[in-house]
Amino acid sequence: MDLRQAAWMVRELGPPVSALQIDDNQCLIAGGWDGLLRKWDSEGDIVWTVQCSDRIESIMLVEEDIIVTSGLEITCVNNGAITWSHQLEGSADLLEFHGGEVVATSSVYDIEHGDFMESGIWKFSLTGELQSVDRIDEKPWFICSGDSLVIGLGRPRCGALFNSNHKKLSTDSPVTCGIVTQKGVIFGHADGALSNEKGHNLSNFESGIDSLTCREDFFASALESGELHLVNSDYNSVWKSQGDTISAHTIGFDNLHWCGRWNGQSGILEVKDTSGSSISVMKTTRPRVAYSRENRVVFGFENGEIMLWDKSLFNRRKESKTDVKISTDSKLAARLRSLRK
């Protein structure tokens, strides 16, 4: 199956894509390395474009607000207009909404020491008033909200903060990533360990864990070595694959795993099912970021291209033995061409 032909929508952001989100109405929001923030509606038409100060690191949706970390700032956008913005200390990184407050993390990198020296945990009201800031020595690498605000930490303490209370995990290795599953929060560590919020060790891989993604009964671990593991809810490996560096990945509809890899010169995007069988592979520029929600999967690339797949169209193309050729005179062809612009 030709993945490009199976895409429901292809769009050009311009700069390399750095962040993606899909809202409740199936609208797509994308941020770029130059601070460009753009929204398309569920039919693929541009709704608005906003220029923020610098690279968009994270996008968070709270009611009608779109909140982003951009360079050194946290910025709130509503209906295509910036409603408030604040500069943090160091780069603005992660975002979460907890207890009615917008939580942002920032970090200061010391070039001389080659490490992060200080970080901040900032809390704002939805209208942009600063409520508090806590400064810590560790860089937060993961944040999520549930009964507690959970923040996974790097050196020196490692472990995690639960509502500001520090807790050790199953290893003293720094937290590098995390996910929220049906069984709770799972942390990935620099030494290859998987641990949960109760401090139990779940698994150990041979190299550090770069990123985690989950959906329903499965989650996937992308390792520094380029190894990828699909793991079930009992933390047993279902399948694994080896290849170039994994630059972006996600589990989408039908539990299909979408993996973007980069070897320094060229990229690929591969889709596999839960048995590990390859459904399709496509050559790309560097895949930068991936996101999935309900029946849609979207990838953003180094060349500014954004490709979105919808479950219905994807499955129709997958089930057909050959790509459907549509008359260039048909209204459907015209619509498909407009969606791919």
C-alpha positions in Angstrom: 0.0 0.0 0.0 1.2 3.5 -0.9 1.2 5.5 2.4 1.1 8.8 0.6 -1.8 7.8 -1.5 -3.6 6.5 1.6 -3.1 9.9 3.4 -6.4 11.7 4.0 -4.6 15.1 4.1 -1.2 16.5 3.2 -0.3 20.0 4.3 2.8 22.3 4.2 3.6 24.2 7.4 6.8 25.7 6.0 9.4 25.3 8.7 10.3 21.9 10.2 7.4 20.6 12.2 8.1 20.5 16.0 4.7 19.8 17.7 1.3 18.4 16.8 -2.2 18.1 18.4 -5.7 17.0 17.3 -8.6 18.5 19.2 -12.0 17.1 20.1 -13.4 18.3 16.8 -10.7 16.5 14.8 -9.0 19.9 14.0 -5.3 19.8 13.5 -2.9 22.1 15.3 0.8 22.2 14.3 3.8 24.2 15.5 7.1 24.8 13.7 10.8 25.4 14.5 10.4 29.1 13.8 7.4 29.6 16.2 4.7 29.3 13.5 1.5 27.9 14.9 -1.4 26.9 12.6 -4.8 25.3 12.9 -6.7 23.4 10.2 -10.4 22.4 10.7 -11.6 18.8 10.4 -12.0 19.2 6.6 -8.4 20.4 6.1 -9.0 24.1 5.7 -6.8 26.7 7.4 -8.6 28.3 10.4 -5.9 30.7 11.5 -2.1 31.2 11.8 -0.2 32.8 14.7 3.5 33.7 14.9 5.0 32.9 18.3 8.5 33.9 19.5 10.4 30.7 18.8 10.3 26.9 18.3 7.0 25.3 19.5 8.0 22.6 22.0 4.7 21.5 23.4 1.0 22.1 22.6 -1.8 21.7 25.2 -5.5 22.2 24.7 -7.6 23.5 27.6 -11.2 24.3 26.8 -11.0 26.9 24.0 -7.4 27.8 24.7 -4.3 26.5 22.9 -1.3 26.8 25.2 2.2 26.3 23.9 5.8 26.5 25.1 7.7 28.6 22.5 11.4 29.2 23.0 11.7 30.9 26.4 8.0 31.6 26.7 4.7 30.1 27.5 1.9 31.5 25.3 -1.9 31.2 25.2 -3.8 31.4 21.9 -7.6 31.7 21.7 -9.4 31.8 18.3 -6.2 32.8 16.5 -5.1 35.6 18.8 -2.4 35.6 21.5 -4.2 36.4 24.8 -1.3 36.2 27.2 2.4 35.3 27.2 5.1 35.0 29.9 8.9 34.6 29.6 10.3 31.8 31.8 13.8 31.2 33.0 15.6 29.1 30.4 13.9 27.1 27.7 10.1 26.5 28.1 9.6 22.7 27.8 6.6 20.7 29.1 3.0 21.5 29.7 0.2 20.0 31.8 -3.2 21.2 33.3 -3.6 20.2 36.9 -5.9 21.5 39.7 -7.3 24.3 37.5 -3.8 25.6 36.8 -1.5 25.6 33.8 1.8 24.0 34.7 4.9 24.6 32.6 8.5 23.5 33.1 11.6 25.3 32.1 15.3 24.4 32.1 18.7 26.2 31.9 21.5 24.5 30.0 25.1 25.2 31.0 27.3 24.9 27.9 30.5 24.8 29.9 29.3 21.9 32.1 27.3 20.2 29.3 24.3 19.7 31.5 21.1 21.2 32.7 21.9 23.3 35.8 18.5 24.5 37.1 14.8 24.1 36.2 11.5 25.7 37.2 8.0 24.5 37.7 5.7 27.3 36.9 1.9 27.5 37.6 -0.4 30.0 36.0 -4.1 30.6 36.1 -6.0 30.1 32.8 -6.1 33.9 32.4 -2.3 34.1 32.7 -1.6 35.2 36.2 1.5 33.6 37.8 0.5 31.6 40.8 3.8 30.1 41.9 7.2 28.9 40.7 9.4 26.2 42.3 13.0 25.9 41.3 14.8 22.5 41.3 18.2 21.2 40.3 16.9 18.5 38.0 15.4 18.8 34.5 11.9 17.4 34.2 11.7 15.0 31.3 8.1 13.9 31.7 4.9 15.4 33.2 1.3 14.1 33.6 -1.7 14.9 35.7 -4.1 12.5 37.5 -4.7 12.3 41.2 -1.3 13.8 41.5 0.9 16.1 39.3 3.7 13.7 38.4 7.1 14.9 37.1 9.9 12.5 36.1 13.3 13.9 36.9 16.9 13.7 35.6 20.0 14.0 37.7 21.0 14.5 40.5 17.9 13.2 42.4 16.3 11.2 39.5 13.0 9.5 40.6 9.8 11.6 40.3 7.8 14.3 42.1 4.2 13.5 43.1 2.5 16.8 44.0 6.0 18.2 44.8 6.9 15.2 47.0 10.0 13.4 45.8 9.8 9.6 45.5 12.5 7.1 44.4 11.7 4.7 41.6 13.0 1.2 41.0 16.3 2.5 39.6 18.6 5.5 40.3 18.9 6.1 36.6 17.4 9.3 35.3 13.9 9.3 33.9 13.9 10.0 30.2 10.2 9.6 29.3 6.9 8.3 30.5 3.3 7.4 29.6 0.0 7.0 31.3 -1.5 3.6 30.8 -4.6 1.8 32.1 -2.5 0.5 34.9 -1.0 3.9 35.8 2.1 5.8 35.0 5.1 4.1 33.5 8.6 5.7 33.4 11.4 4.9 30.9 15.0 5.3 32.2 18.4 6.0 30.8 19.6 2.6 31.8 16.9 0.8 29.9 14.6 0.1 32.9 10.8 0.4 32.9 9.3 1.3 36.2 5.9 2.2 37.5 4.7 4.9 40.0 4.8 2.3 42.8 8.5 1.9 42.4 8.4 -1.5 40.9 10.7 -2.6 38.1 8.7 -3.9 35.1 11.3 -4.7 32.5 14.9 -4.0 31.5 16.1 -3.3 28.0 19.7 -3.3 26.7 19.9 0.4 26.0 18.3 3.6 27.2 14.7 4.3 26.5 14.2 7.4 24.3 10.4 7.5 24.2 7.2 5.6 25.0 3.8 5.5 23.4 0.7 3.6 24.3 -2.9 2.7 23.2 -5.4 0.3 24.8 -3.5 -2.9 25.7 -0.2 -2.1 24.1 2.7 0.3 24.5 5.9 0.7 22.5 9.4 1.4 23.8 11.9 3.2 21.4 15.5 2.6 22.5 18.6 4.7 21.9 20.0 1.8 19.9 17.2 2.0 17.3 15.5 -1.1 18.8 11.7 -1.0 19.1 9.7 -3.2 21.4 5.9 -3.6 21.3 4.8 -4.7 24.8 1.4 -5.9 26.0 -0.4 -5.0 29.2 1.5 -7.8 31.1 4.8 -6.1 30.1 5.8 -9.0 27.9 7.4 -8.2 24.5 5.0 -9.0 21.6 7.6 -8.2 18.9 10.7 -6.2 18.4 12.5 -4.7 15.4 15.9 -3.1 14.9 16.9 -0.2 12.6 18.0 3.4 12.3 17.4 5.9 15.1 13.7 6.2 15.9 12.8 9.9 15.6 9.0 9.7 16.1 6.5 7.0 16.7 3.0 6.4 17.9 0.3 3.7 18.2 -2.8 4.7 16.3 -6.2 3.2 15.3 -6.5 -0.6 15.2 -3.4 -0.7 17.4 -1.1 -0.1 14.4 2.3 1.1 15.2 3.7 3.9 13.1 7.5 4.4 13.3 9.6 7.1 11.8 13.4 6.4 11.5 16.3 8.6 10.4 19.8 7.6 9.5 21.3 11.0 9.1 20.6 11.3 5.4 17.2 9.8 4.7 14.1 8.7 6.7 11.4 6.1 6.5 7.9 5.7 7.9 6.8 2.1 8.6 3.4 0.8 9.7 3.2 -2.5 11.5 0.3 -4.5 13.0 0.2 -6.2 16.4 1.9 -9.3 15.0 4.9 -7.3 13.8 4.0 -7.7 10.2 4.8 -4.7 8.0 1.8 -3.1 6.3 3.7 -0.4 4.4 7.0 1.5 4.3 7.5 4.9 2.8 10.7 6.9 2.2 10.6 10.4 3.8 12.6 13.3 5.0 13.3 13.2 8.7 10.2 12.4 10.7 10.2 14.9 13.5 7.0 14.4 15.5 4.0 12.1 15.6 0.6 12.2 17.2 -2.6 10.0 17.2 -6.1 10.4 18.5 -9.1 8.2 18.0 -9.3 7.5 14.3 -6.5 9.8 13.1 -2.7 9.6 12.9 -0.5 12.5 11.9 3.3 12.9 11.3 5.3 16.1 10.9 8.6 16.2 8.9 11.8 18.1 8.6 10.8 19.6 5.3 7.6 21.1 6.9 5.3 18.6 5.4 2.4 17.2 7.5 0.6 14.0 6.6 -2.6 12.8 8.3 -4.2 9.4 7.9 -7.9 8.7 8.7 -8.9 5.2 9.7 -11.8 4.8 7.2 -9.7 5.9 4.1 -6.6 4.0 5.3 -8.5 0.7 5.8 -10.2 1.1 2.4 -6.8 1.5 0.7 -5.3 -1.3 2.8 -8.0 -3.7 1.8 -7.9 -2.9 -1.9 -5.2 -4.8 -3.8 -4.3 -1.9 -6.1 -4.4 1.9 -5.6 -7.7 3.3 -6.9 -7.3 5.5 -10.0 -9.8 8.3 -10.0 -10.7 10.3 -13.1 -9.1 13.8 -13.1 -12.4 15.2 -14.2 -14.3 13.9 -11.1 -15.4 16.1 -8.2 -13.9 13.5 -5.8 -10.5 13.8 -7.5 -10.7 17.6 -7.2 -11.6 17.3 -3.5 -8.7 14.9 -2.9 -6.3 17.2 -4.7 -7.4 20.1 -2.5 -7.0 18.1 0.7 -3.4 17.2 -0.3 -2.3 20.8 -1.1 
